[in-house]
């Protein structure tokens, strides 16, 4: 007997909307292909890789091109606003909120390391965290910088979640470039941790940061490093490619030069410390997940999987646990010496806005 007040299946509730969105295929989610680099304008492009959505497994194929002149890596063709909405849906909010919150919570040491770097170059006053997620960085940074007041900005429900938890003072929901005029000259620190790679026009985001910062204020950035050797070794299974979400990946030299052109002075850099030693493990999990994804109930599919497929998926993950342990050990063993040889998967830059 089924109770009338039994909770509805959230996957089944979302299925009609997803199937409606996919009825005409996924081509409508993309802009026309570019023939020039969005960073330097060069037409010397080459294909870097082609992959699928290895996180949510929504349909579609995604290409990354690389500029042979400046090294900028970018999604080509790029998702349009409708495509970004479709592929972000149920990732950080909705169906994916619980998993993402757990992942964010597990990075406490990384959050503190970010805050300590900015503290050491004089952070104080009011801080705006752009692309704040669920607010976990602000929570941890407050312990490192007890006198700083933290605000946050993002598109998703995490803004309200963080505000209710008391992890931020004020939350803004919207696009940073649209809110920059309203927030002009209001902050002493702006942070963009794993944010710029998600944006369609990173240079506009840097201009917005310049507008929002007070003279002498600090801009803190952390990004995946496309020059990381793990990226070449693991190919499409290198997690920081994160297609289709990551639209632009900038080598540190490109970012450094752009900041100087915009009136910033770089005061701190880190190439090794931001490394998160999970490259082999993440690639292993994504590969097994892709192999068994037919056993997961996904709302963008016509119907739930057969029971035997669900059982096979669970059994495969159990069998692969020793393999995952070995992959994690490989990450830990390689991290100490690998960081010094260009294997770090992320970098940080802190720049001061010039007073003029």
C-alpha positions as CSV (number, residue, x, y, z in Angstrom):
1,X,0.0,0.0,0.0
2,X,1.4,3.4,-1.0
3,X,0.8,6.2,1.5
4,X,-0.7,9.4,0.0
5,X,1.8,11.6,1.8
6,X,4.8,9.6,0.7
7,X,7.6,11.9,-0.5
8,X,7.7,12.4,-4.2
9,X,10.8,11.1,-6.2
10,X,12.8,14.3,-6.9
11,X,14.3,12.7,-10.0
12,X,10.9,11.7,-11.4
13,X,9.6,15.2,-10.7
14,X,12.4,16.8,-12.8
15,X,12.2,14.3,-15.7
16,X,9.4,16.0,-17.8
17,X,11.2,19.4,-17.8
18,X,14.5,17.9,-18.8
19,X,13.0,15.8,-21.6
20,X,11.2,18.9,-22.9
21,X,14.5,20.8,-22.9
22,X,16.2,17.9,-24.8
23,X,13.4,17.4,-27.3
24,X,15.2,19.5,-29.9
25,X,18.7,18.2,-29.2
26,X,21.6,20.1,-27.6
27,X,22.9,22.1,-30.6
28,X,20.7,25.0,-29.5
29,X,22.8,25.3,-26.3
30,X,26.0,26.4,-28.1
31,X,27.2,29.7,-29.7
32,X,28.9,29.6,-33.1
33,X,32.5,28.3,-33.1
34,X,35.2,30.9,-32.6
35,X,38.1,31.2,-35.1
36,X,40.3,33.4,-32.8
37,X,41.5,33.2,-29.2
38,X,39.2,35.1,-26.8
39,X,42.3,36.1,-24.7
40,X,44.8,37.5,-27.2
41,X,42.8,37.5,-30.5
42,X,45.2,35.1,-32.3
43,X,43.8,32.8,-35.0
44,X,46.6,30.2,-34.3
45,X,44.3,27.6,-32.6
46,X,44.6,23.9,-32.1
47,X,42.2,21.3,-30.6
48,X,43.3,20.3,-27.1
49,X,40.6,17.7,-26.3
50,X,37.1,16.6,-26.8
51,X,35.0,15.1,-24.0
52,X,31.6,14.6,-22.5
53,X,30.0,15.7,-19.2
54,X,31.9,13.4,-16.8
55,X,30.3,15.0,-13.7
56,X,26.5,14.9,-14.3
57,X,26.5,12.9,-17.5
58,X,24.1,15.2,-19.3
59,X,24.1,14.6,-23.1
60,X,26.5,16.5,-25.4
61,X,30.1,16.7,-26.5
62,X,32.4,19.5,-25.6
63,X,35.7,20.7,-27.2
64,X,38.6,22.6,-25.7
65,X,40.9,24.6,-28.0
66,X,44.3,26.0,-27.2
67,X,45.9,29.2,-28.5
68,X,49.4,28.4,-29.8
69,X,50.5,32.0,-29.3
70,X,49.4,32.6,-25.6
71,X,48.5,29.2,-24.3
72,X,44.9,30.1,-23.4
73,X,42.6,27.1,-23.3
74,X,38.9,27.7,-23.9
75,X,35.7,25.9,-24.7
76,X,34.9,26.0,-28.4
77,X,32.1,26.2,-29.3
78,X,31.1,27.9,-26.1
79,X,27.8,27.3,-24.3
80,X,25.3,30.1,-24.6
81,X,23.2,31.3,-21.5
82,X,20.5,28.7,-22.1
83,X,23.2,26.0,-22.3
84,X,24.9,27.2,-19.1
85,X,21.5,27.1,-17.3
86,X,20.8,23.6,-18.5
87,X,24.2,22.1,-17.6
88,X,24.5,23.8,-14.2
89,X,21.0,22.8,-13.2
90,X,21.0,20.3,-10.3
91,X,24.8,20.5,-9.9
92,X,25.3,22.9,-7.0
93,X,21.7,23.2,-6.1
94,X,18.7,20.9,-6.3
95,X,19.7,17.2,-6.7
96,X,23.4,18.0,-6.3
97,X,23.2,20.3,-3.3
98,X,23.9,17.6,-0.7
99,X,26.9,16.1,-2.5
100,X,28.4,19.5,-3.3
101,X,28.0,20.7,0.2
102,X,29.9,17.6,1.5
103,X,32.7,18.2,-1.1
104,X,32.9,21.9,-0.1
105,X,33.0,21.0,3.6
106,X,35.9,18.6,3.1
107,X,38.3,21.4,1.8
108,X,38.8,23.2,5.1
109,X,42.6,23.1,5.0
110,X,42.5,24.6,1.5
111,X,40.2,27.4,2.6
112,X,42.5,28.3,5.5
113,X,45.5,28.3,3.2
114,X,43.8,30.7,0.9
115,X,42.9,33.1,3.7
116,X,46.4,32.9,5.3
117,X,48.1,34.0,2.0
118,X,45.9,37.1,1.8
119,X,46.3,37.7,5.5
120,X,50.1,37.7,5.1
121,X,49.9,40.5,2.5
122,X,47.7,42.7,4.7
123,X,44.1,41.7,4.3
124,X,41.7,43.7,6.4
125,X,38.3,45.5,6.4
126,X,35.5,44.2,4.2
127,X,35.8,41.2,1.9
128,X,33.6,40.1,-1.0
129,X,33.9,36.4,-2.1
130,X,32.7,36.2,-5.7
131,X,31.5,32.7,-6.7
132,X,31.1,31.8,-3.1
133,X,29.4,28.4,-3.6
134,X,27.8,27.5,-0.2
135,X,29.9,29.9,1.8
136,X,32.3,27.4,3.3
137,X,35.4,29.5,2.5
138,X,34.0,32.5,4.4
139,X,33.2,30.3,7.4
140,X,36.8,29.1,7.6
141,X,38.4,32.4,6.7
142,X,36.6,34.1,9.5
143,X,38.7,32.1,11.9
144,X,41.9,33.1,10.2
145,X,40.9,36.8,9.9
146,X,38.6,37.5,12.9
147,X,38.4,41.2,12.2
148,X,37.3,40.9,8.6
149,X,33.6,41.2,7.5
150,X,32.7,38.7,4.8
151,X,30.1,39.1,2.1
152,X,29.4,36.7,-0.7
153,X,28.1,36.7,-4.3
154,X,26.9,33.9,-6.5
155,X,24.0,32.8,-8.7
156,X,22.7,29.8,-6.7
157,X,20.8,29.0,-3.5
158,X,24.1,28.8,-1.7
159,X,23.9,32.6,-1.0
160,X,20.8,32.1,1.1
161,X,22.2,29.0,2.8
162,X,25.4,30.8,3.8
163,X,23.4,33.8,5.1
164,X,21.1,31.6,7.2
165,X,24.2,29.9,8.7
166,X,25.7,33.3,9.6
167,X,28.8,32.6,7.5
168,X,28.4,35.9,5.5
169,X,27.1,39.3,6.5
170,X,25.4,40.2,3.2
171,X,24.7,38.0,0.2
172,X,24.3,39.1,-3.4
173,X,22.6,36.9,-6.0
174,X,23.4,37.7,-9.6
175,X,26.2,38.2,-12.1
176,X,29.3,40.0,-10.8
177,X,29.7,42.2,-13.8
178,X,26.1,43.4,-13.5
179,X,26.4,44.2,-9.8
180,X,29.8,45.9,-10.0
181,X,28.4,49.4,-10.5
182,X,26.2,49.0,-7.4
183,X,29.1,47.7,-5.3
184,X,31.8,50.2,-6.7
185,X,34.5,51.2,-4.2
186,X,32.9,49.2,-1.3
187,X,35.5,46.4,-0.6
188,X,39.0,46.0,0.6
189,X,39.4,42.5,-0.6
190,X,37.7,40.6,-3.5
191,X,38.3,36.9,-3.9
192,X,37.7,34.7,-6.9
193,X,38.5,31.1,-6.0
194,X,37.8,28.7,-8.8
195,X,35.5,31.3,-10.3
196,X,37.1,32.9,-13.4
197,X,37.3,29.6,-15.3
198,X,33.5,29.4,-15.1
199,X,33.0,32.9,-16.7
200,X,32.4,33.7,-20.4
201,X,34.5,36.8,-20.3
202,X,37.2,36.7,-17.6
203,X,38.6,40.1,-18.5
204,X,35.3,41.8,-17.8
205,X,35.3,40.0,-14.4
206,X,38.7,41.6,-13.6
207,X,37.4,45.0,-14.7
208,X,34.5,44.5,-12.3
209,X,36.9,43.6,-9.5
210,X,38.9,46.8,-10.2
211,X,35.6,48.8,-9.9
212,X,34.5,47.1,-6.6
213,X,37.8,47.4,-4.8
214,X,38.9,50.5,-3.0
215,X,42.4,51.9,-4.0
216,X,45.0,49.7,-2.4
217,X,42.6,46.8,-2.1
218,X,43.5,43.2,-2.8
219,X,42.3,40.8,-5.4
220,X,42.8,37.1,-4.6
221,X,42.5,34.5,-7.4
222,X,42.8,30.7,-7.6
223,X,42.5,28.8,-10.8
224,X,43.2,25.4,-12.3
225,X,46.6,25.4,-14.0
226,X,46.3,24.4,-17.7
227,X,50.1,24.0,-17.7
228,X,49.9,21.1,-15.2
229,X,51.5,17.9,-16.4
230,X,48.6,15.9,-15.0
231,X,46.5,17.5,-17.7
232,X,48.5,16.0,-20.5
233,X,49.0,12.7,-18.8
234,X,45.3,12.1,-17.9
235,X,43.7,13.8,-20.9
236,X,39.9,14.1,-20.7
237,X,40.0,12.4,-17.3
238,X,41.8,15.3,-15.6
239,X,39.2,16.6,-13.3
240,X,40.0,20.4,-13.6
241,X,38.9,20.4,-17.3
242,X,35.4,20.0,-15.8
243,X,33.4,20.2,-19.0
244,X,31.1,21.8,-19.8
245,X,31.4,24.2,-16.8
246,X,34.9,25.5,-17.3
247,X,34.9,28.0,-20.2
248,X,38.3,29.6,-19.9
249,X,41.6,28.3,-18.4
250,X,44.5,30.9,-18.3
251,X,48.2,30.2,-17.8
252,X,49.5,32.2,-14.9
253,X,51.6,34.4,-17.2
254,X,48.5,35.5,-19.1
255,X,46.7,36.4,-15.8
256,X,49.8,38.2,-14.4
257,X,50.1,40.4,-17.6
258,X,46.4,41.2,-17.7
259,X,46.4,42.3,-14.1
260,X,49.4,44.6,-14.7
261,X,47.6,46.1,-17.7
262,X,44.5,46.8,-15.6
263,X,46.4,48.6,-12.8
264,X,47.1,45.8,-10.4
265,X,50.5,44.9,-8.8
266,X,51.0,41.2,-8.1
267,X,52.2,40.9,-4.5
268,X,52.0,37.1,-4.0
269,X,52.0,34.0,-6.1
270,X,51.7,30.3,-5.2
271,X,52.3,27.5,-7.7
272,X,52.7,24.5,-5.4
273,X,50.6,25.2,-2.2
274,X,47.2,25.2,-3.9
275,X,47.7,21.6,-5.3
276,X,45.0,19.3,-4.3
277,X,46.4,15.8,-4.5
278,X,43.4,14.0,-6.1
279,X,44.3,13.8,-9.8
280,X,44.7,10.0,-10.1
281,X,41.9,9.2,-7.7
282,X,39.4,11.6,-9.4
283,X,40.3,10.3,-12.8
284,X,39.7,6.7,-11.5
285,X,36.4,7.5,-10.0
286,X,35.2,9.4,-13.1
287,X,36.2,6.5,-15.3
288,X,34.4,3.9,-13.2
289,X,31.4,6.2,-12.9
290,X,31.3,6.6,-16.7
291,X,31.6,2.9,-17.2
292,X,28.6,2.2,-15.0
293,X,26.5,5.3,-15.4
294,X,23.7,3.3,-17.1
295,X,22.8,2.1,-13.6
296,X,22.1,5.6,-12.2
297,X,18.6,7.2,-12.3
298,X,19.1,10.5,-14.1
299,X,16.2,12.9,-14.9
300,X,17.5,13.7,-18.3
301,X,16.9,10.1,-19.4
302,X,13.6,8.7,-20.6
303,X,13.1,6.2,-17.7
304,X,14.8,4.9,-14.6
305,X,17.4,2.1,-15.1
306,X,16.5,-1.6,-14.7
307,X,17.1,-3.0,-11.3
308,X,20.0,-5.3,-12.5
309,X,21.8,-2.2,-13.8
310,X,21.6,-0.5,-10.4
311,X,22.9,-3.6,-8.7
312,X,25.7,-4.0,-11.2
313,X,26.7,-0.3,-10.7
314,X,27.0,-0.7,-6.9
315,X,28.8,-3.9,-7.2
316,X,31.4,-2.4,-9.6
317,X,32.2,0.4,-7.2
318,X,32.6,-2.0,-4.3
319,X,35.0,-4.2,-6.4
320,X,37.0,-1.1,-7.4
321,X,37.6,0.1,-3.8
322,X,41.1,-1.4,-3.7
323,X,41.9,0.3,-7.0
324,X,40.7,3.7,-5.6
325,X,42.9,3.2,-2.5
326,X,45.9,2.6,-4.8
327,X,45.0,5.7,-6.8
328,X,44.8,7.8,-3.7
329,X,48.2,6.5,-2.5
330,X,49.7,7.5,-5.9
331,X,48.4,11.0,-5.4
332,X,49.8,11.3,-1.9
333,X,53.2,9.8,-2.9
334,X,53.6,12.0,-5.9
335,X,52.4,15.3,-4.4
336,X,55.6,16.4,-2.4
337,X,58.0,16.1,-5.3
338,X,55.6,16.6,-8.1
339,X,54.6,20.1,-7.1
340,X,58.2,21.3,-7.7
341,X,58.2,19.9,-11.2
342,X,55.1,21.5,-12.7
343,X,52.5,19.0,-11.5
344,X,50.5,21.3,-9.3
345,X,46.9,21.4,-10.6
346,X,46.2,25.0,-9.4
347,X,47.8,28.3,-8.8
348,X,47.0,31.4,-6.7
349,X,47.7,35.1,-7.4
350,X,47.1,38.0,-5.0
351,X,47.3,41.5,-6.6
352,X,46.9,45.0,-5.1
353,X,44.9,47.6,-6.9
354,X,47.1,50.6,-7.6
355,X,46.2,53.7,-5.6
356,X,46.1,55.9,-8.7
